Amino acid sequence: MKEFKFVARDRVSNKIIKSILKAENENSAGKLLVQQGYIPLKIKPLQNSNGILFKLTNSISSKEKNVFLRQLATLIGAGLPITQSFHTIYDQTTNKRFKAIIGEIISTVESGKTLSSAFSAHPEIFNQLLLSSIAASETSGTLDVTLNKIAIQQEKDSETISKLRGAMIYPILVLVVIFGVLGYMMISIVPQVKKIYKDIGVDLPILTQILVALTEFVVNYWYILIAIIGVSIFLSIQYLKTDSGKLVKDKLKLKLPIIKNFSANLYMARFTSSAQTLLSSGVSMLDMIQISSKIVNNSVIEKAIMRAYEKVKGGKNLSASLLAEPSFPTLVPRMIEIGEKSGKIAEIMGKTSEIYQKEIDQKSSNISTIIEPVLMIILAVFAGIIVIGVLYPIYTLTGSIQARQG
């Protein structure tokens, strides 16, 4: 079955209808419209949103997804039927891939299936938090509220990642400049020192010989160096996709001196924020724990949450279960304990998330400042090696010339 976008006129109301339907071909689509009481005006097959080239040229940003959720929440909250809300958003969407996905959702919903099942057909776009929250809120009638909460949470997450990337731009630029200058010195100055020593017939110092050999290798075999770097990057990426690779990467995020505190705060904010959204949507405690473990996006924290899940399943409180986990700071289980006693666990989770969000904002603005001294040390070490390798032989050469003249 293929999907077709159509424009048709309603025989009874004379209104123009724009929608999506599934059929074998365009002729079948036209016959279905006639049977439903419409006069087909335009029928066009939807673009395939699953092709690799189509996905690459029409990537869907976090901002687009958040705007979509906001619009959907606003329209449903205003009292519009779900299908009409989707049609309104469909007409306003400019991203071709996202437009095609919304079209598929419309077809699924109009065929009688639930909104959560329509969304679940696109797990690469809509995460488990959204799917579970929608499934729970569909029965409770709080869909618009839930969509707004998810949009707010995802906006905060996107903003946090954006701040981290912004904080890393300066250090990366400094490193590029450092290695660019050092590379220029090695390629342009070191060979001249070698030439001077060769003309005089004096052996180069060991450090300078190493620099000369390194420079000659880079100049003469740069393509091998690029191949080695390329293969190393490829193998590293493939390894990081494996379970053991993910575990190593996630452990490093929680142990590296500069980013460990930032990472820990980010994961706690994700856990508590997703927990608040799920619990307030009507998701059960056990389901919340399972889903939140995936949302955190760190295998170390995920395993800790799942160990707590098994304890909660056995009848233990979540606060006591998490308190035994070293990956969790004491604040989280203590706050959850307050929520358990007061019966306001979702609200307390939200307050805890706000605490960690403030910590993230503060630490992201300080990352560049923290990294600067490290960069200066790196610069000093590499520059020192180059300077010693260049100036020392010149100084030694001058001394030997003076000795000969004397």
Beta strands, then each sheet from edge to edge (+ up, - down):
strand 1: 2-10
strand 2: 16-23
strand 3: 38-45
sheet 1: 2+ 1- 3+
end
